[in-house]
Amino acid sequence: MREAVVVFGAASPVRPGRGSATRLARPVRADYHQAMFLDGLSFLEEEREAFRPFEALLDLTDQQLGVAVATAHGWSGRDLMAHLVAWQTDCLAVARELAVGDTSPRKAALDADWEARGGEVVNAEIQADWASRPLSEVREQFRTVAGELRGTLTVVPEARWIKNPDHMRYIVDETLDHYDEHRSDLAAILAAAGRS
């Protein structure tokens, strides 16, 4: 489904630190080459399909969402939903800024915060913040933010995201790559709920 070309070169290395199962530092692979989408629609279609399996979390009961699963890093379905939607929300804020300008102060601040404090601290704050919210809010945000992000990206000029390696890398990190990192967590949570 993806229409992509592979761009070779070391000019834009993968930003370390935005991508393990708990969003901790990941090693930069020397053989990694960022795929570039030819157009926004190709990316949006792939993102939609990649996120679709996670929507099964919305079918779980509140009780099932609250069960911590050892094989999912001790996370519950609620934890996974909150973690994904928190990063999607940041990505949405970045996309909104790119819709009206060439740069994103929010992205710069997020990158600086991640580098200064590290993933463990940032993710612990996310988890604490979202744990304090009503489950109904977590569900609603999880149900709507991904679609809102896709819709916002449709109005961002492609030169500001598809053709901008730094912005595109950020968007891929917070969507496609992030979903891939948590696919096994999703499977474990659904299996624990009897929904495999």
N, C-alpha and C positions, 0 to 999 in steps of 0.2 A: 504494500500500500504506500509506503514512503517513497516519494520522489526526492532523492538526495544525491548529491555529489560529494565525494570525499575530498576535502581540501587538505593537502599535505603541507607540512612546514611547522616550524617551531615558533612562529611569530605570536601565536596566541595559545600558550600552554593551558591545560585544564587547571582551573583554580582549585588548589587543594583545600580540603576541609569542608566541602559542601555535599558529602555524599555517601556515607555508609549507612547501615541500617538504623543507626541512631544519630545520623548526621554528624558523625565525628570525622576527623581527618582521614582522608583516603590517600593512598600513595598515588602519585602522578605516574602513569605508565608511559614509558619512553615510546612505545609503539602506538599510543592513542592518537587518533586523528579525528577531530570534530567533524561530524557530518553536517553539511549545510543543506537546508531544505531549499528547493527551487522557488517555492512560493508559500505564502501564508496558509492557503487552504490545505495544502499537503500536511503541514504541521498540525493544523487544527483538527483535521480528520484523524491523524495518528494519536494526538493527545486524547481525543474523545474516546477512541477505542481502548487506549491504555488505561483510562480512568474507569471505564465501564465496570470491570470486575469489582472494584472497590465499592460500588454502589450497593452491592449485596449486604454491606454493613447496615444499610438503612432498613433492611428487612428483619434484623435481629431485634429481639425485645430489649427493653431497658435493662432487664436482669442479665441477659446474655451479653450485652455490651459492657457490663460492669465486671465480667469475669477476667481476671488476669491469667494469661496463658504463658507458661514457662517457656515454651518453644517459640514464642513471639517476643523474646527479650523481656518477659514479664509484663508485657503490655496487655491491656484490655482492648476490646474493639473501640471503646470510647477514646482511649489513649491514641490509638492509630488514627481514628477520624480527626481528632483534635490536632495531632501532629501534621497530618497532610494538609488540612484546611488552613492551619496557621501559616504554613509556607506558601500555599496558594494565595492567601490574603495578602501577604507581602508582595508576591508576584503581581497580583492585581493592582496594588498601589503603584508599583513600578510601571506597569502597562499604562495606567492612567496618566502618569507623568510623561511617558513616551508618546502618548496620543497628542499631547499639546507642545512638546518640546523635544529637542535632540538628545537631552540627557535626563538622567533620573537622580535627583538628590537622594531619594529614598534608597535606591540601589547602592549608592556610594556610602550612605550611612550604615546600611545592613552589612556591606562588605567590611567596612572599618570595624564595626562592632564584633563581627565574627572573628576577624583577625586579632583584635585586641583582647577579647575575653575568651574566645574558644567555643567550640560546639557544645561541650558538656554544660557550660554555664547558660548559654543561650537556650539550649533545648530544655534544660531544667526549668528555666523561667517560663518558657512556652507551656510546658506541661502543668506547672503550678497555676498559671493564668487560666488555662482552659479547664482545669479541674474545678476551678471555683465557679464556673459558669453552669447554668442549668443545662441538663442534657437536651432539653428541647431546643435551646439555642445552638448547641453543638450540632445537633441533627439538621437544623435549618441551614446553618452556615455550610455544612458539608453538602447538603442537597443543592445549594444555589451558587456557591462561590466559583466552582470550576466552570460552570456555564457562563457566569458573569465575566470571568477571565477570558474565556474564548470569545465572547461577544466584544469585549474591550479590544482584544488583539485585532479584531477585524477592522477597527478604525485607526490602528497605529500604522503609519506609513511603513511599508516593508523595509525601506532604507534604514529605519530606526531599530528594527529587530531582526528580521530575516537576513538582511545584508550587513548587520553589525555584529561581528563575531563575539564581542564581549556581552552585549545584550542578549544575543541568541543563546550563548552558553549559559547565562543566568536563567533564562526561561526554560531551557531544556533541563538544567539542574533541578529546578523547582517543580518540574512536571514529569516528563518522561523518565528521566533518570531516577527521580525520587520514587515514582511508582514502581519501577523495576526493583529498587532496593528493598521495597516493603512488600513485594509479592508473596514471599514466603511467610511473612507475618500475617498477611491476610488469609492465606491458606490455613495456617495454624489456628487462627481465631475462628474462622468459619467451621473448621473441623471440630473444635472444642464445643461449638454450638450445635453440632450435628447437621451442619449445612454443607458438607464438602461435596 
